[in-house]
Amino acid sequence: MDLLQALRPECCSVNLSAHDKDAVLRRLAELACKSTLIEPIGVERVYQHLKEREEQGSTGFGNGVALPHAGIEELEEFVVGVAISPRGVDFGSLDRKKTRIIVFILGPADARGDHLKTLAAVSRQVNAPRVREELLKAPTATALHESFARRLGGQEEKRDKPQAMKLIFVILYLEELLYEVLEFFLEQGIEGATILESAGMGQYISSVPLYAEFIAFMQERKNQSQTIIALIPSDREQQIVRGIEAITGDMDTTQGAMVMTMDVSFHKGTMKMM
């Protein structure tokens, strides 16, 4: 999938006018339908797909950026667009700040792998302060498209020194949460992680006669867990934890999930798998 080809100049705007999130989604659907690939699908259907995805959890991840996205069965190619809201809009972002940069991604419903790669590539760019500043300064839709295309083409922000990182462990006892957390990671630009299959202590103490009858009442799936291990930027630790809790619920009061982080004094290599 060619990301530069997917970024459509006709789907870019520097003057997105909308007073709330729902109005933004409808305006994005209208913008997307300027592409000949999306036009036959229609504004209403695109809007409904974007809305359904937002109902699963906000795609506004902070720093004034949102990445609404959806898979659509009729689509055979990806369409990416960028819109700037000059005044900003409440998109339900993790940091509660108004969203000004909105990048939408629409692709084939069965192209999940390419969809995740696109999310990761776009997120990696808009996480860079210099990129966000450059996009916000674009005077026209053409300049906005050219600026973002240049960034997606490989010109990433240069760092004066390596970024401080932390190792995060996310332990989940409900498998349906795993894919939501992984999608959230990709939206945050976290492209690599290791997932360990593990088991809770209930699986082992169930063989102890004293506890066997009690453990029998537990659902078997609650004894199985997945542990996600990934590197995250230290300065975004709390933001990422809040995003995980938006999926799992408050981990201080809800069972079935746990998160912890550790300082990393040295790391080399990557867990990137795509």
N, C-alpha and C positions, 0 to 999 in steps of 0.2 A: 504494500500500500504506500503510495507516494503522498506524503503529508503536504508537501508544497503544492502539489496539484489539487489536493483536497481543500486547501485554503482558497476560498473563492472571493475575488475582489468585489463582486456584486453583493456579497453577503457581509460586507463591512460597513460600519457606520460610526461617525464620531459625534453623533447627536441623537442618542437613544432617549426619547422622551417617554417616561412612564412614572406613575406615582407610587406604584407598589409592585410586589413580586409577581403577582398574577398578570398585571399589565405588561411587565417585562417579558414574561413567557409568551404572551400573545404577540408582542412586538417582535420578538425573536423568530417566532413562527412565520410572521410576515416577511421578515428579512431573509429567512432561509428559502422561502418560496420564490425569491428572485432568481434562484438557481434553477436551470431547466431540469435538473435531476429531481428537485423537490417539488416543483410547481404542480405536477400531476397528482401528487399526494394530497395537496390542499392544506391551507392554513389551519383549519380546525383539527385535522388529524395530527399534524405536527405539534400543535399546541397541547393536545391531549396526551401525547407521548411524553413531552417535556414535563407536563404537570404530574403525570403518574410517577415519573422518576423523582420529582421533588417531594412527593408525598412519602417516599421511602426515607427521605432525609435530605437536608439542604445540601446543594452542591457549592454553596458559598463557603470557602474555607479560610477566609481572613485576608488581611492585607489589601482589602478593597477589590478582591478577585472572586469570580464565580465561574464554574465550569459546567453549566447545564448540558446534559447529554442524553441520548436515547438511541435505542436500536429500532429500526423500522423495517418490517418484512419486505416491503416493495423496493427498498433501496438496494442497489447493486454496488454503489460506490460511496465513499465517505464525502461528507460536505462539512467544512469547518468555516465558521464565521466569527468575526470580532466586532464587538460593539462597545462604545464608550458612553457612559451616562454622566454627563458633565456635573450634575448636582448629586449624583449618587442615589441609591435606593436600598431600603432594608431588604436584604436577601436571606435573612436568618443565618448570617455567618457566625462562625465560632467565636470570633472576637467582638461580635456585635457592632462592628463598624459598617458604615454604608459601603455598598459595592459600586465601583465605578467601571471596572474592566470586566467584561463578560465575554467569554469565549464559548461558543456552543459547538457541540460535536454531534453529528447525526451520521449513522452508519447502518449497514445491513444487520438485521437482528441476529444472524447466525455467525457473524464475524467477531466473536467475543475477544479473541486474541488480539486482533488488529485494533479493536476498540480500546483495550487496556493499554496497548502500546501508544496509541494516540493520546490518551489521557495523560500518560506518564510524560511523554515528550512535551506536550503543551504545559503541563504543570511545572516541569523543570524550568521552563523559560520564564513563566509569569511569577515564579517564586523569587526571581532575581530583581532586586530593587531598581537597578539601572534599566532593565527591560520595561518594568511598569512605568517608570518615569518617561521613557521614550514613547511608549504607546499613548500615554495621557497627553503628551505634547503634540501628537500628530494633528496637523491643521485640517486635513481632509481625509475622506475614506480611502483614497488612493494612497496617500502617505501612510496611513495606518496599515493597510495591506502590505505595502512594501517593507515597512519597518518590521512587522511580525514575520513576514516571509524570510527576511534576512536573518532574523534570530533563529527561526526554525531550520534554516539552511546550515546551521552549525556554528554561528558566531555567538558563543555563550559568554556570560559575564566572567571576566578574569578576577581571580582572587589574589590578594597580596600574600595570604598565608592560608594553610589548610584550615578548613572549618572544624571547630570543636564538635565532636560527636558523642552521643550516648548510645548504649546498647539497650534496647527495649525488649522486654519479654511480655507477651500477651497470651495468657492461658485461658482457653475457652472450652467449656463443657457442652455447649450447644453448637452443633456443626453448622446450622444455618447462619450463625453469626460470623463464621470464618470468612465467607465470601464477601460479606458486607464490610468487614474490617480490611480485607485485602484491597477491595475497590477504593475504600477511603485512603489507604496508604498510597495507591497509585495516583489518586487525585492530589495528594500532598507531595508528589514527586518522589516517593520512596519506591524505587523500582525493583529492589531485590530483598528477599527474605528467605529464611529457612523455616520450614514447618515440621515440627516433631510430633509424631503420633505417640500418645502417652495414655496413662490410665490413672484414675483417682484411687485413693487408698481403699475405697469401698470394695473394689474388685478383689482385694487381698484379704481384708478382714472378714469378708463374707464366709470364708472357710473356717473361721474361728467359731466354735459352737455358741459361745456367749453372745455373739453378734449376728449370727446367721439369720435368725428369724426377723430381726429388725431390718437388716440389709435387703432381705427379700422384697420388702415393700418399695425399695427404691427402683426407679426405672433404670434398665440396663444401660441406656445411652448416657446416663448421667455419670457413669463410671469411666467413660471414654473422654479423652480431651485432646485438643491440638494446641501446641505451643508455637507461637510465631516469634521468631527472633529476627530483629532487624536493627540497622543503624539509623539513627535520626539526628538531625541537627540539635545541639544542646539548647540553642535559643528558642526552639519551637517545641520543647518538651511538653510544657503545660497545654499548649494549644492542641497538640496531637492527642494527649490524654483526654482532653475535653471532647474531642471528636470521637474517640473510641467509646466514651461514656454516652455519647449521643446515640450510639448503636446498642450498647449493652444495658443501658440504664445506670443509675448511680451505683457504683461498685461497693460503696460503703453499706448499702442497704439491700442490694440484690445479689443472690447467689449465682454461681455458674461462670464467673469471669474474674480475672485478676490481672493487674498490670504492674510491672516494676521496671525500673531503669537502673543502669549502672554507668559510672564514668568509665571512659575508655582512654587509657594512657597511650596506646599504640594500636594502629590497625593498618593493614595493607591488603590490597586485593578488593574484590567486590562480590556481593551476593546477587548482583544483577543477573537475571536468567533469560532476558528477552533481547 
